[in-house]
Amino acid sequence: MRKQGITAVVVLSVCTALTGILTLLGVLLLPAVLEGPATTAQESVSGIEYSSLPENKSILITGEKGEGILLNLNFEEIVTNIYIFEKDASERVLDTGYIIDYTMAVDNSFLLSFCDRMGGIELKHDGKTEKYLSAALANFVSSGLNEEKMLQICDSFFEKFSKSGLSSGDFMFIIENSETNLNYPICYDWIDYIPEMFCNCVYQ
């Protein structure tokens, strides 16, 4: 009988000790569980990790008569540097110092179709700001594209991009309707960044 009593005391003591240890562990670990993992230094305010930023790229877009624009997409600084060339774009781009990663050759029909796809653009003419769809834009560029007109058109398209962005369908349209070495996977990585990138356009 005495032996059974001693056994009971030992078992009770072990159980009490285990309970104490588990309680102590619970007190120590509970705050970490409730707080969750700490935010790393590589995470931005928007929740997108800096390490996931696309690489900076330069795109040369040329038109029917050698005119063109260079877009340098600087994802690190969230800015788009823009050069406009009224003629000889393929040659003059060398003076910018940028390495061209992608090229796009487009004609006026692409410009008009893309304008309609974006729901039109707004241009200033005779002191008034008016909405232009393909028919009106065709008349606007019919006499040729000088630097002033190119600047107006670029401004209007980029303002549109900053407000509505570019969808995966828009990028597919661009790739399928121009002569370009752009590919869908690289464009897909840009989609989330396009509005902010074109909010910050710097003409060089």
TORFIDO-30276 format. One record per residue (C-alpha): residue number from 1; residue in one letter; chain; x, y, z. Coordinates in nm, 4 decimals. Layout:
<sites>
<site NUM 'A' 'A' <X Y Z>>;
...
</sites>
This chain:
<sites>
<site 1 'M' 'A' <0.0000 0.0000 0.0000>>;
<site 2 'R' 'A' <0.2861 0.2313 0.0923>>;
<site 3 'K' 'A' <0.4626 0.1410 -0.2344>>;
<site 4 'Q' 'A' <0.1541 0.2402 -0.4332>>;
<site 5 'G' 'A' <0.1415 0.5738 -0.2488>>;
<site 6 'I' 'A' <0.5044 0.6486 -0.3341>>;
<site 7 'T' 'A' <0.4399 0.5652 -0.7013>>;
<site 8 'A' 'A' <0.1405 0.7992 -0.7071>>;
<site 9 'V' 'A' <0.3484 1.0818 -0.5606>>;
<site 10 'V' 'A' <0.6224 1.0287 -0.8198>>;
<site 11 'V' 'A' <0.3730 1.0256 -1.1093>>;
<site 12 'L' 'A' <0.2037 1.3386 -0.9727>>;
<site 13 'S' 'A' <0.5401 1.5166 -0.9396>>;
<site 14 'V' 'A' <0.6386 1.4291 -1.2995>>;
<site 15 'C' 'A' <0.3022 1.5490 -1.4331>>;
<site 16 'T' 'A' <0.3330 1.8735 -1.2388>>;
<site 17 'A' 'A' <0.6837 1.9323 -1.3754>>;
<site 18 'L' 'A' <0.5742 1.8637 -1.7346>>;
<site 19 'T' 'A' <0.2793 2.0980 -1.6953>>;
<site 20 'G' 'A' <0.5100 2.3712 -1.5712>>;
<site 21 'I' 'A' <0.7500 2.3258 -1.8612>>;
<site 22 'L' 'A' <0.4679 2.3349 -2.1202>>;
<site 23 'T' 'A' <0.3194 2.6435 -1.9596>>;
<site 24 'L' 'A' <0.6579 2.8201 -1.9694>>;
<site 25 'L' 'A' <0.7054 2.7309 -2.3381>>;
<site 26 'G' 'A' <0.3572 2.8597 -2.4143>>;
<site 27 'V' 'A' <0.4301 3.1936 -2.2475>>;
<site 28 'L' 'A' <0.7560 3.2293 -2.4406>>;
<site 29 'L' 'A' <0.6250 3.1255 -2.7834>>;
<site 30 'L' 'A' <0.2762 3.2800 -2.7835>>;
<site 31 'P' 'A' <0.3860 3.6375 -2.8717>>;
<site 32 'A' 'A' <0.5785 3.5116 -3.1743>>;
<site 33 'V' 'A' <0.2768 3.3138 -3.2951>>;
<site 34 'L' 'A' <0.0417 3.6094 -3.2526>>;
<site 35 'E' 'A' <0.2711 3.8623 -3.4199>>;
<site 36 'G' 'A' <0.3538 3.6401 -3.7185>>;
<site 37 'P' 'A' <0.6771 3.6692 -3.9183>>;
<site 38 'A' 'A' <0.8548 4.0019 -3.9099>>;
<site 39 'T' 'A' <0.8530 4.2162 -4.2241>>;
<site 40 'T' 'A' <1.1848 4.1810 -4.4014>>;
<site 41 'A' 'A' <1.3901 4.4776 -4.5112>>;
<site 42 'Q' 'A' <1.3382 4.3696 -4.8720>>;
<site 43 'E' 'A' <0.9617 4.4200 -4.8647>>;
<site 44 'S' 'A' <0.8187 4.7455 -4.9982>>;
<site 45 'V' 'A' <0.5155 4.9314 -4.8665>>;
<site 46 'S' 'A' <0.2981 4.7851 -5.1406>>;
<site 47 'G' 'A' <0.3967 4.4320 -5.0460>>;
<site 48 'I' 'A' <0.6065 4.3730 -5.3573>>;
<site 49 'E' 'A' <0.9579 4.2586 -5.2788>>;
<site 50 'Y' 'A' <1.2318 4.4768 -5.4224>>;
<site 51 'S' 'A' <1.4068 4.1624 -5.5432>>;
<site 52 'S' 'A' <1.1094 4.0977 -5.7726>>;
<site 53 'L' 'A' <1.1438 4.4285 -5.9595>>;
<site 54 'P' 'A' <1.1865 4.3817 -6.3354>>;
<site 55 'E' 'A' <1.5220 4.4717 -6.4837>>;
<site 56 'N' 'A' <1.5573 4.8147 -6.6435>>;
<site 57 'K' 'A' <1.4992 4.7939 -7.0188>>;
<site 58 'S' 'A' <1.5164 5.0239 -7.3211>>;
<site 59 'I' 'A' <1.2724 5.0028 -7.6126>>;
<site 60 'L' 'A' <1.3195 5.1780 -7.9470>>;
<site 61 'I' 'A' <0.9933 5.2354 -8.1352>>;
<site 62 'T' 'A' <1.0327 5.3408 -8.4998>>;
<site 63 'G' 'A' <0.7722 5.4646 -8.7469>>;
<site 64 'E' 'A' <0.7220 5.4539 -9.1216>>;
<site 65 'K' 'A' <0.9612 5.7374 -9.2118>>;
<site 66 'G' 'A' <1.2436 5.6775 -8.9652>>;
<site 67 'E' 'A' <1.0914 5.8783 -8.6832>>;
<site 68 'G' 'A' <1.0893 5.7162 -8.3426>>;
<site 69 'I' 'A' <1.0981 5.7304 -7.9664>>;
<site 70 'L' 'A' <1.3219 5.5640 -7.7113>>;
<site 71 'L' 'A' <1.1668 5.4500 -7.3848>>;
<site 72 'N' 'A' <1.4017 5.3658 -7.1015>>;
<site 73 'L' 'A' <1.1973 5.1884 -6.8340>>;
<site 74 'N' 'A' <1.3839 5.2444 -6.5085>>;
<site 75 'F' 'A' <1.2035 5.0216 -6.2580>>;
<site 76 'E' 'A' <1.4514 5.0959 -5.9801>>;
<site 77 'E' 'A' <1.3731 5.4683 -5.9793>>;
<site 78 'I' 'A' <1.0148 5.4278 -6.1083>>;
<site 79 'V' 'A' <1.0697 5.6635 -6.4003>>;
<site 80 'T' 'A' <1.0447 5.6445 -6.7798>>;
<site 81 'N' 'A' <1.3121 5.8372 -6.9688>>;
<site 82 'I' 'A' <1.1962 5.9385 -7.3161>>;
<site 83 'Y' 'A' <1.3827 6.0537 -7.6264>>;
<site 84 'I' 'A' <1.1957 6.1713 -7.9367>>;
<site 85 'F' 'A' <1.3568 6.1519 -8.2811>>;
<site 86 'E' 'A' <1.1852 6.3263 -8.5708>>;
<site 87 'K' 'A' <1.4058 6.1355 -8.8171>>;
<site 88 'D' 'A' <1.6924 5.8837 -8.8293>>;
<site 89 'A' 'A' <1.5868 5.7319 -8.4977>>;
<site 90 'S' 'A' <1.7917 5.4141 -8.5422>>;
<site 91 'E' 'A' <2.1083 5.6194 -8.5829>>;
<site 92 'R' 'A' <2.0416 5.8995 -8.3346>>;
<site 93 'V' 'A' <1.9558 5.6569 -8.0557>>;
<site 94 'L' 'A' <2.3251 5.5679 -8.0364>>;
<site 95 'D' 'A' <2.3948 5.9140 -7.8929>>;
<site 96 'T' 'A' <2.1780 5.8445 -7.5864>>;
<site 97 'G' 'A' <2.4233 5.5913 -7.4453>>;
<site 98 'Y' 'A' <2.1498 5.3362 -7.3807>>;
<site 99 'I' 'A' <2.1747 4.9757 -7.4939>>;
<site 100 'I' 'A' <1.8592 4.8874 -7.6859>>;
<site 101 'D' 'A' <1.7006 4.5743 -7.5434>>;
<site 102 'Y' 'A' <1.3891 4.5661 -7.7602>>;
<site 103 'T' 'A' <1.2727 4.7241 -8.0850>>;
<site 104 'M' 'A' <0.9291 4.7875 -8.2307>>;
<site 105 'A' 'A' <0.8622 4.8876 -8.5903>>;
<site 106 'V' 'A' <0.5095 5.0248 -8.6344>>;
<site 107 'D' 'A' <0.3116 5.1979 -8.9057>>;
<site 108 'N' 'A' <0.0334 5.4549 -8.8843>>;
<site 109 'S' 'A' <-0.2353 5.1871 -8.8986>>;
<site 110 'F' 'A' <-0.0990 5.0399 -8.5763>>;
<site 111 'L' 'A' <-0.1082 5.3840 -8.4130>>;
<site 112 'L' 'A' <-0.4707 5.4360 -8.5171>>;
<site 113 'S' 'A' <-0.5846 5.0892 -8.4098>>;
<site 114 'F' 'A' <-0.4081 5.1202 -8.0754>>;
<site 115 'C' 'A' <-0.5691 5.4605 -8.0233>>;
<site 116 'D' 'A' <-0.9154 5.3064 -8.0631>>;
<site 117 'R' 'A' <-0.8208 5.0142 -7.8405>>;
<site 118 'M' 'A' <-0.7272 5.2574 -7.5624>>;
<site 119 'G' 'A' <-1.0602 5.4376 -7.5981>>;
<site 120 'G' 'A' <-0.9131 5.7416 -7.7709>>;
<site 121 'I' 'A' <-0.6607 6.0016 -7.6620>>;
<site 122 'E' 'A' <-0.6876 6.3726 -7.5838>>;
<site 123 'L' 'A' <-0.4962 6.6268 -7.7922>>;
<site 124 'K' 'A' <-0.4820 7.0053 -7.7893>>;
<site 125 'H' 'A' <-0.5731 7.1720 -8.1173>>;
<site 126 'D' 'A' <-0.6471 7.5404 -8.1733>>;
<site 127 'G' 'A' <-0.6372 7.5996 -7.8000>>;
<site 128 'K' 'A' <-0.8923 7.3283 -7.7265>>;
<site 129 'T' 'A' <-0.8466 6.9823 -7.5783>>;
<site 130 'E' 'A' <-1.0462 6.7293 -7.7765>>;
<site 131 'K' 'A' <-1.0825 6.3533 -7.7752>>;
<site 132 'Y' 'A' <-0.9323 6.1840 -8.0790>>;
<site 133 'L' 'A' <-1.0226 5.8406 -8.2094>>;
<site 134 'S' 'A' <-0.8619 5.6820 -8.5156>>;
<site 135 'A' 'A' <-1.0367 5.8963 -8.7816>>;
<site 136 'A' 'A' <-0.9435 6.2262 -8.6166>>;
<site 137 'L' 'A' <-0.5925 6.1037 -8.5344>>;
<site 138 'A' 'A' <-0.5414 5.9969 -8.8982>>;
<site 139 'N' 'A' <-0.6193 6.3534 -9.0060>>;
<site 140 'F' 'A' <-0.3853 6.4896 -8.7384>>;
<site 141 'V' 'A' <-0.0867 6.2866 -8.8666>>;
<site 142 'S' 'A' <-0.1749 6.3046 -9.2375>>;
<site 143 'S' 'A' <0.0661 6.5927 -9.3030>>;
<site 144 'G' 'A' <0.3514 6.4063 -9.1329>>;
<site 145 'L' 'A' <0.4859 6.3634 -8.7828>>;
<site 146 'N' 'A' <0.7140 6.6388 -8.6603>>;
<site 147 'E' 'A' <0.8640 6.6517 -8.3121>>;
<site 148 'E' 'A' <0.5834 6.8691 -8.1741>>;
<site 149 'K' 'A' <0.3116 6.6310 -8.2922>>;
<site 150 'M' 'A' <0.5040 6.3306 -8.1691>>;
<site 151 'L' 'A' <0.5380 6.4933 -7.8273>>;
<site 152 'Q' 'A' <0.1625 6.5595 -7.8099>>;
<site 153 'I' 'A' <0.0759 6.2036 -7.9117>>;
<site 154 'C' 'A' <0.3273 6.0526 -7.6683>>;
<site 155 'D' 'A' <0.1997 6.2689 -7.3836>>;
<site 156 'S' 'A' <-0.1565 6.1642 -7.4524>>;
<site 157 'F' 'A' <-0.0835 5.7926 -7.4732>>;
<site 158 'F' 'A' <0.1393 5.7958 -7.1649>>;
<site 159 'E' 'A' <-0.1215 5.9837 -6.9638>>;
<site 160 'K' 'A' <-0.3675 5.7123 -7.0658>>;
<site 161 'F' 'A' <-0.1237 5.4421 -6.9526>>;
<site 162 'S' 'A' <-0.0754 5.6153 -6.6177>>;
<site 163 'K' 'A' <-0.4503 5.6115 -6.5537>>;
<site 164 'S' 'A' <-0.5626 5.2773 -6.6946>>;
<site 165 'G' 'A' <-0.2369 5.0830 -6.7300>>;
<site 166 'L' 'A' <-0.1799 4.8202 -6.9963>>;
<site 167 'S' 'A' <-0.3473 4.4814 -6.9735>>;
<site 168 'S' 'A' <-0.2112 4.1469 -7.0852>>;
<site 169 'G' 'A' <-0.4430 4.1781 -7.3855>>;
<site 170 'D' 'A' <-0.2949 4.5170 -7.4731>>;
<site 171 'F' 'A' <0.0556 4.3719 -7.4707>>;
<site 172 'M' 'A' <-0.0575 4.0817 -7.6871>>;
<site 173 'F' 'A' <-0.2048 4.3338 -7.9327>>;
<site 174 'I' 'A' <0.1260 4.5236 -7.9416>>;
<site 175 'I' 'A' <0.3315 4.2083 -7.9989>>;
<site 176 'E' 'A' <0.1014 4.0681 -8.2672>>;
<site 177 'N' 'A' <0.0578 4.3951 -8.4609>>;
<site 178 'S' 'A' <0.4133 4.5262 -8.4751>>;
<site 179 'E' 'A' <0.7508 4.3989 -8.5841>>;
<site 180 'T' 'A' <0.9110 4.3463 -8.2469>>;
<site 181 'N' 'A' <1.1313 4.1164 -8.0430>>;
<site 182 'L' 'A' <0.9237 4.1843 -7.7323>>;
<site 183 'N' 'A' <0.7759 3.8705 -7.5810>>;
<site 184 'Y' 'A' <0.4743 3.8124 -7.3623>>;
<site 185 'P' 'A' <0.6530 3.6847 -7.0478>>;
<site 186 'I' 'A' <0.8678 3.9972 -7.0157>>;
<site 187 'C' 'A' <0.5686 4.2256 -7.0795>>;
<site 188 'Y' 'A' <0.3592 4.0350 -6.8261>>;
<site 189 'D' 'A' <0.6161 4.1192 -6.5570>>;
<site 190 'W' 'A' <0.5688 4.4900 -6.6333>>;
<site 191 'I' 'A' <0.1895 4.5061 -6.6015>>;
<site 192 'D' 'A' <0.1703 4.5969 -6.2311>>;
<site 193 'Y' 'A' <0.4302 4.8729 -6.2713>>;
<site 194 'I' 'A' <0.3049 5.0476 -6.5864>>;
<site 195 'P' 'A' <0.0703 5.3080 -6.4272>>;
<site 196 'E' 'A' <0.3341 5.4373 -6.1866>>;
<site 197 'M' 'A' <0.6104 5.4197 -6.4483>>;
<site 198 'F' 'A' <0.4167 5.6464 -6.6839>>;
<site 199 'C' 'A' <0.3177 5.8853 -6.4072>>;
<site 200 'N' 'A' <0.6860 5.9768 -6.4041>>;
<site 201 'C' 'A' <0.7879 6.0543 -6.7626>>;
<site 202 'V' 'A' <1.1073 6.2518 -6.8137>>;
<site 203 'Y' 'A' <1.1705 6.3864 -7.1647>>;
<site 204 'Q' 'A' <1.5393 6.4116 -7.2457>>;
</sites>
